[in-house]
Amino acid sequence: MHLIFRGRQKRGVAFHIAFLVLHNCLPHHSTVASQKDHSPPSVPRSAYGLGLISESEFIAYAKTDHIQFIDAMISNYDSHISDYTGTFYIRERSEEKMNKPQVFEFKFRQQPFSIFMQCVQNPVKVDRILHVRGQNGDKIIVHPTGLLSWIRSVEVDLNDDKTVETDLRQCNQFGIKNLLSLIKAHYANDIGSKPNSKYIGRDRVDGRECVVIEAAFGDSTMPKAKKAILKVDLGYRLPVSVTTLDSDDKILSVYEYKNLRFNMSLQDRHFTKKANHL
């Protein structure tokens, strides 16, 4: 998705899937993972991601009923997860070549909607972004790179035309829950017939076992992307990777969540300008 930092042509569902599936940003030192004053301890893995159904049932849905499969992930998220941190890997195709990969760190809270992103590899235009719904005049707070990097922070209006053009507005749609809602909407709107998707098998992301689903898109859904490969972590019961391909199976984009840590007890103080050097 070239991220919200790059001014590129407007994107449709492909960009939204990309953005929702993983996003962040960080420079010289990580305000997401390394600040002792603002990084609460993680909870044991046994405290989250266990799912409301057994693993065998979950895999069965992945093989036979993808609407139930999505619903199971949404129920798991709603029942287990309030916030999370992690690393986001992104790589996109520009014309005939793949762009340099970008790596981001982030922290996210579901309620109230709060997101901080910091780019640690190949930042473009801005390297830190903070948005908390209902705070800072509901604006996005960013730190620019390059010649303007001496500026501590800039406030950006979500409804400003320039914000729309650069896709900064998409940061208010970040999150795994939004991704799941988008995927479910795709299935629900599939012209009254069964969605064109199938179970592929197993793979691993970040060393963790995943089930893999392939979904095809109609011409009206995505102009270039004709299908997407969705990898769902069996332990987390959540999507952690999306790859989009064109009609020739050429990779258009890759987005992956890694180093996920859930239920970090993130508070208001973790999403202030001061805490995130903005």
Order of alpha helices (4+ residues) and beta strands (2+ residues): alpha-alpha-alpha-beta-beta-beta-beta-beta-beta-beta-alpha-alpha-beta-beta-beta-beta-beta
